[in-house]
Amino acid sequence: MKNDKTELFEKMPIGKALFIMAIPTVISQLITMLYNLADTLFIGMSNDPYKVAAASVVGILFFMLSAMANLFGVGGGSLLSRLLGQKREEEARRVCSFSIYGTIVISAVYSLICLIFPQPLARLLGASDNTVGYATSYLFWAVVIGAIPSTLGLTMSHLLRSAGYSKESGIGLTIGGISNIILDPLFMFVILPAGNEVTGAAIATMLSNVISLIYFIIIFLKLKNKTVLTLSIKLVKIEKSLVGAVFSTGLPSALTTLLANVTAIIKNNLTAGYGDVELAAYGIVIKADMLPLNIGMGLCQGMMPLVAYNYASKNFPRMKAFAKAAQVSGMVIACFFIVLFQIFAKQIVWVFIRDEQTISYGKDFLRIACLATPFMIANFQKIFCLQAMGKGKESLILGVCRQGLFAVPILFLMNSLVGLYGVLMAQPISDACTFVVATLIYRKVYNKIIKENTSTAKKEV
């Protein structure tokens, strides 16, 4: 089986290859962000802070699906790219199959848990008597019903990108995003009666993920004879070496996402302690701040297969060049958005809701939150590089440092010392601390790789 993306990985100029891989992922991330924003935007049209707060609260459980997708999508995708770099295509096919069906099983289990414990989970995340009804309704449609299509679509997107099909991966996510933007107002304001805006948004999200999944299935079937991408359940083998290789990278990525959601739960609860209006403002700011972060994430996702492939084929100068190009691009993006958010914070929050009190909190929150952007993008870039190289332990250390060692203690400390605004200030501080650790770990890993490779080359001579 011939991999028709060899030139992209091995020979194409650095900037062009990164552009080809990153642009579709950035666009798809932006579209995905837009449909996440669409829920908040359309719900905000009700000018009801309780509904906005409910969507923000239960949104954390929805984003937990990303952690499961990372377990098999990032873990399986990284291994798939490395196997392609080593020309081990039959093993890559087994990895693809294992990742797909593993995703289905874990998503079904999570869906069942959310079905059995909807109210306790919503309360745990900070839902009040005013918001719990809206929150559980969103949870049922977006997570209980939508867990498998949402998670499986993300995993298949990761696998496509890891095989060099970044454009097809991006199109699939874009189709889902555009579908959600169209379906949101249809279900919220036309099909369902007034007062059911949160439920309508959840149904639209679920259906858009189903549409996206159908596209990915069609693409996999189309590519099955000329790539390692497969839907064959017959190739699923629970081999210790295969499972260990997938989980060594996927588990740290999933745990990092899980820890991020735990941190978000703590933030929600701390913010909810000041009132539902404050929680609504915080939810809007998180959505707005997703713009630069999603662009940075798309850049990192486009870079990851290129780094993984060249690491496996021992082309370390090319691997380093891709990492550096992504880092420089990320910093330019971050600085641009800091300036934009500082100047237009009030107008940006106004787009989501017209409630003056919510806007007053939101503009201040956004100006603080955006200061974390350069550090966050730089940290993501280093974590993605480590995952691409299969360095699960090191990427896990960084994830734990960012969300556990630094974020949670700093959250409680700043909340105690500063109050409400301290909750927002904790993010830039914790990400700045993580950046120092990430830089040290990444340099140590890279220098060790070069040293070992040089030593091996001398022995062979």
C-alpha positions in Angstrom: 0.0 0.0 0.0 1.5 3.3 -1.1 1.2 6.4 1.0 0.4 9.2 -1.5 1.4 11.9 1.1 5.1 11.1 1.2 6.2 14.3 -0.6 4.2 16.5 1.9 6.0 14.9 4.8 9.5 14.5 3.4 10.3 17.0 0.7 7.9 19.9 0.5 9.2 23.3 1.8 8.6 23.8 5.5 6.3 26.9 5.2 4.2 25.3 2.4 3.8 22.0 4.1 2.8 23.6 7.4 0.4 25.9 5.5 -1.2 22.9 3.7 -1.7 21.0 6.9 -2.6 23.9 9.2 -5.0 26.0 7.1 -7.7 23.4 6.9 -7.4 22.6 10.6 -7.4 26.3 11.6 -10.5 26.8 9.4 -12.2 23.8 10.8 -11.3 24.9 14.4 -12.8 28.3 13.6 -16.0 26.8 12.3 -16.2 24.5 15.3 -15.7 27.5 17.5 -18.5 29.3 15.6 -21.0 26.6 16.3 -20.0 26.6 20.0 -20.4 30.3 20.0 -23.6 30.0 18.1 -25.2 28.2 21.0 -24.2 31.0 23.4 -25.0 33.7 20.9 -28.5 32.5 20.1 -29.3 31.6 23.7 -28.1 35.1 24.7 -30.8 36.5 22.4 -33.3 35.6 25.1 -31.4 38.1 27.3 -31.8 35.5 30.1 -28.5 35.1 32.1 -29.9 31.9 33.6 -30.1 30.2 30.2 -26.6 31.4 29.3 -25.2 30.2 32.6 -26.8 26.8 32.2 -25.3 26.3 28.8 -21.9 27.4 30.1 -22.1 25.0 33.1 -23.1 21.8 31.2 -20.8 22.7 28.3 -18.0 21.3 30.4 -19.6 17.8 30.2 -19.9 18.2 26.5 -16.2 19.2 26.2 -15.3 16.0 28.2 -16.0 14.2 24.9 -12.9 15.9 23.5 -10.9 14.1 26.2 -12.1 10.8 25.0 -11.5 11.7 21.4 -7.9 12.7 22.4 -7.4 9.3 24.0 -7.8 7.5 20.7 -7.6 10.3 18.2 -4.3 11.9 19.4 -2.9 8.7 20.8 -3.8 6.6 17.7 -3.1 9.5 15.3 0.4 10.2 16.6 1.3 6.5 16.5 -0.2 6.2 13.0 2.0 9.0 11.7 5.1 7.5 13.3 4.3 4.1 11.8 4.0 5.7 8.4 7.3 7.4 8.9 8.8 3.9 9.6 6.9 2.4 6.6 5.0 0.0 8.8 1.6 0.4 7.1 -0.2 -2.8 8.2 0.4 -2.0 11.8 -0.9 1.5 11.1 -4.2 0.0 9.8 -4.6 -2.0 13.1 -4.0 1.2 15.1 -6.7 3.0 13.0 -9.3 0.3 13.6 -8.5 0.0 17.3 -8.9 3.8 17.7 -12.3 3.9 16.0 -13.9 1.1 17.9 -12.3 2.0 21.2 -13.9 5.5 20.8 -17.3 4.0 20.3 -17.1 1.9 23.5 -15.8 4.6 25.8 -18.4 7.1 24.4 -21.2 4.7 25.1 -20.1 4.2 28.7 -19.9 8.0 29.2 -23.3 8.5 27.7 -24.8 6.0 30.1 -23.3 7.7 33.1 -24.8 11.1 32.0 -28.1 9.4 31.5 -28.2 8.0 35.0 -26.9 11.0 36.9 -27.9 14.2 35.1 -28.9 16.4 38.0 -26.0 15.4 40.3 -23.5 16.1 37.5 -25.1 19.5 36.7 -25.1 20.5 40.4 -21.5 19.4 40.7 -20.6 21.8 37.8 -22.2 24.8 39.6 -25.9 24.7 38.4 -28.3 26.5 40.7 -32.0 26.1 41.2 -32.4 28.7 38.4 -30.3 26.9 35.9 -30.4 23.1 36.6 -33.5 22.4 34.5 -32.0 24.1 31.4 -28.6 22.3 32.1 -30.0 18.8 32.3 -32.0 19.3 29.1 -28.9 20.4 27.2 -27.0 17.4 28.7 -29.5 14.9 27.5 -29.5 15.9 23.9 -25.9 17.0 23.4 -24.2 14.4 25.5 -26.4 11.4 26.3 -27.8 11.2 22.7 -24.8 12.9 21.0 -21.8 11.4 22.7 -20.9 8.7 20.1 -21.3 10.8 16.9 -19.5 13.7 18.5 -16.5 11.8 19.9 -16.2 9.4 16.9 -16.2 12.3 14.5 -13.4 14.0 16.3 -11.3 10.7 16.4 -11.8 10.1 12.7 -10.8 13.7 12.1 -7.5 13.2 14.0 -6.8 10.0 12.1 -7.4 11.6 8.7 -5.1 14.4 9.6 -2.4 12.0 10.9 -2.4 10.3 7.5 -1.9 13.6 5.7 -5.5 14.3 4.8 -5.8 17.6 6.6 -8.1 19.1 4.1 -10.6 16.3 4.3 -10.4 16.4 8.1 -11.1 20.1 8.1 -14.0 19.8 5.7 -15.7 17.3 8.0 -15.5 19.5 11.0 -16.5 22.5 8.9 -19.6 20.7 7.7 -20.6 20.0 11.3 -20.0 23.6 12.3 -22.0 25.1 9.5 -24.8 22.6 10.1 -25.0 23.7 13.7 -25.1 27.4 12.8 -28.1 26.7 10.4 -29.9 24.3 12.8 -29.5 26.4 15.9 -32.0 29.2 15.1 -34.3 26.6 13.3 -34.8 24.5 16.5 -34.5 27.4 19.0 -36.9 29.8 17.4 -39.0 27.9 14.8 -39.5 24.3 15.7 -39.6 24.4 19.5 -41.9 26.8 21.5 -40.5 29.8 23.3 -38.6 29.1 26.5 -36.9 26.0 25.0 -33.9 27.8 23.5 -31.3 25.7 25.5 -33.0 22.4 24.4 -33.1 23.6 20.8 -29.4 24.5 20.9 -28.5 21.0 22.2 -30.6 19.2 19.6 -28.9 21.3 16.9 -25.5 20.4 18.2 -26.3 16.7 18.3 -27.6 16.6 14.8 -24.7 18.6 13.4 -22.3 16.0 14.8 -24.3 13.2 13.2 -24.0 15.0 9.8 -20.2 15.4 10.3 -19.8 11.8 11.3 -21.7 10.6 8.1 -19.2 12.6 6.0 -16.2 11.1 7.8 -17.6 7.6 7.2 -18.0 8.3 3.5 -14.4 9.6 3.3 -12.9 6.6 5.1 -14.7 4.2 2.8 -13.5 6.2 -0.2 -9.8 6.1 1.0 -9.7 2.6 2.3 -8.0 1.1 -0.7 -5.2 3.6 -1.0 -4.4 4.6 2.6 -4.1 2.9 6.0 -7.4 4.4 7.0 -10.0 1.6 7.7 -13.3 0.9 9.3 -12.8 -2.8 9.4 -13.7 -4.3 12.8 -11.8 -7.4 11.9 -8.5 -5.6 12.3 -9.3 -4.8 16.0 -6.8 -6.7 18.1 -6.3 -6.0 21.8 -2.6 -6.5 21.7 -0.6 -5.2 24.8 2.0 -3.5 22.6 -0.6 -1.7 20.4 -2.8 -0.6 23.3 0.3 0.5 25.3 1.6 2.5 22.3 -1.7 4.3 21.7 -2.4 5.0 25.4 1.2 6.2 26.1 0.4 9.3 24.1 -3.4 9.3 24.1 -3.8 8.9 27.9 -1.7 11.9 28.8 -3.6 14.0 26.2 -6.9 12.8 27.5 -5.9 13.4 31.2 -4.7 16.8 30.3 -8.1 17.6 28.7 -9.8 16.0 31.7 -7.7 18.1 34.1 -8.6 21.2 32.1 -12.3 20.4 32.6 -11.8 19.8 36.3 -10.1 23.3 36.5 -13.1 24.7 34.5 -15.5 23.1 37.0 -13.6 24.8 39.9 -13.7 28.1 38.0 -17.4 27.7 37.4 -18.1 27.0 41.1 -15.9 29.8 42.3 -17.6 32.2 39.8 -21.1 30.9 40.6 -20.4 31.8 44.2 -20.6 35.5 43.2 -23.9 35.1 41.3 -25.5 33.8 38.1 -24.9 37.0 36.2 -21.2 36.8 37.0 -21.2 33.1 35.8 -23.0 34.1 32.6 -20.4 36.8 31.9 -17.6 34.3 32.6 -19.2 31.8 30.2 -19.4 34.4 27.4 -15.7 35.4 27.9 -14.6 31.8 27.7 -16.5 31.5 24.4 -14.9 34.8 23.0 -11.5 33.8 24.1 -11.8 30.6 22.1 -11.0 32.5 18.9 -7.3 32.9 19.3 -7.0 29.6 21.2 -8.8 27.7 18.4 -6.5 29.2 15.8 -3.5 28.2 17.8 -4.9 24.8 18.4 -5.5 24.3 14.7 -1.9 25.4 13.9 -0.6 22.8 16.4 -2.9 20.1 15.0 -1.6 20.7 11.5 2.0 20.6 12.8 1.7 17.4 14.8 1.7 14.8 11.9 4.6 16.6 10.3 6.6 16.4 13.5 5.6 12.8 14.2 6.5 11.6 10.7 9.9 13.3 10.6 10.7 12.2 14.1 10.1 8.6 13.2 12.1 8.8 10.0 14.9 10.5 12.0 14.9 13.7 10.0 15.4 15.9 13.1 16.3 19.2 11.4 13.1 19.1 9.4 11.2 18.2 12.5 12.6 21.1 14.4 11.9 23.5 11.6 8.2 22.6 11.6 8.1 23.1 15.4 9.8 26.5 15.2 7.6 27.7 12.3 4.5 26.8 14.3 5.8 28.6 17.4 6.5 31.8 15.6 3.1 31.8 13.9 1.4 31.2 17.2 3.0 34.1 18.9 2.0 36.5 16.1 -1.6 35.3 16.4 -1.6 35.7 20.2 -0.2 39.3 20.2 -2.8 40.4 17.6 -5.7 39.1 19.6 -4.5 40.7 22.9 -4.6 44.1 21.2 -8.0 43.4 19.6 -9.6 42.2 22.9 -8.1 45.1 24.9 -9.6 47.7 22.6 -13.0 46.1 21.7 -13.8 44.0 24.9 -17.2 45.8 25.5 -18.3 45.4 21.9 -17.4 41.7 21.8 -19.4 40.9 24.9 -22.3 43.0 23.6 -22.6 40.7 20.6 -23.6 37.9 22.9 -26.0 39.6 25.3 -27.6 43.0 25.8 -27.8 42.8 29.6 -25.8 45.8 30.9 -24.7 44.1 34.1 -23.4 41.1 32.3 -21.6 43.3 29.8 -19.9 45.3 32.6 -18.4 42.1 34.1 -17.7 40.5 30.7 -15.5 43.3 29.3 -13.3 43.3 32.4 -13.1 39.5 32.4 -12.1 39.4 28.7 -9.3 42.0 29.1 -7.8 39.8 31.9 -8.4 36.4 30.3 -6.8 37.2 27.0 -3.4 37.9 28.6 -2.9 34.1 29.0 -3.1 33.6 25.2 0.6 33.7 24.3 1.6 31.3 27.1 -1.3 28.9 26.3 -0.5 28.7 22.6 3.3 28.2 23.3 2.4 25.5 25.9 0.1 23.7 23.4 2.8 23.8 20.8 5.3 22.1 23.0 2.8 19.6 24.3 1.8 18.7 20.8 5.4 18.2 19.7 6.0 15.9 22.7 2.9 13.9 21.8 4.0 13.7 18.2 7.3 12.2 19.3 5.5 9.7 21.5 6.8 11.3 24.7 3.6 10.7 26.7 5.3 11.0 30.1 6.7 14.4 29.4 3.4 15.7 27.9 1.6 14.4 30.9 4.0 16.2 33.3 3.2 19.5 31.5 -0.5 18.8 31.6 -0.4 18.1 35.3 1.8 21.2 35.9 -0.6 23.4 34.0 -3.9 22.2 35.3 -2.9 20.7 38.7 0.3 21.9 40.1 -0.2 25.5 39.1 -3.8 26.2 38.0 -5.9 24.9 40.9 -3.7 26.2 43.8 -3.4 29.6 42.1 -7.1 29.7 41.5 -7.9 29.3 45.2 -5.1 31.7 46.2 -6.2 34.4 43.8 -9.9 34.0 44.7 -8.9 34.3 48.4 -6.7 37.4 47.9 -8.4 39.3 45.1 -12.0 37.8 44.9 -14.0 37.5 41.7 -11.4 39.1 39.4 -8.7 36.9 40.9 -10.4 33.8 39.4 -9.7 35.4 36.0 -6.2 36.5 36.8 -5.2 32.9 37.8 -5.1 31.7 34.2 -2.4 34.0 32.9 -0.3 33.4 36.0 -0.6 29.6 35.9 0.1 29.5 32.1 3.2 31.7 32.5 4.5 29.3 35.2 3.8 26.3 32.9 5.6 28.0 30.0 8.9 28.1 32.0 8.6 24.4 32.8 7.5 23.5 29.3 10.5 25.2 27.7 12.9 23.4 30.0 11.4 20.0 29.4 11.1 20.4 25.7 14.8 21.5 25.3 15.9 18.6 27.5 13.9 16.1 25.4 15.2 17.5 22.1 18.8 17.6 23.2 18.6 14.0 24.4 17.1 12.9 21.0 20.0 14.6 19.1 22.6 13.2 21.5 21.3 9.6 21.2 21.0 9.8 17.4 24.5 11.2 17.1 25.8 8.4 19.4 24.0 5.7 17.3 25.4 7.1 14.1 29.0 7.0 15.4 28.5 3.3 16.4 27.2 2.4 13.0 30.3 4.1 11.4 
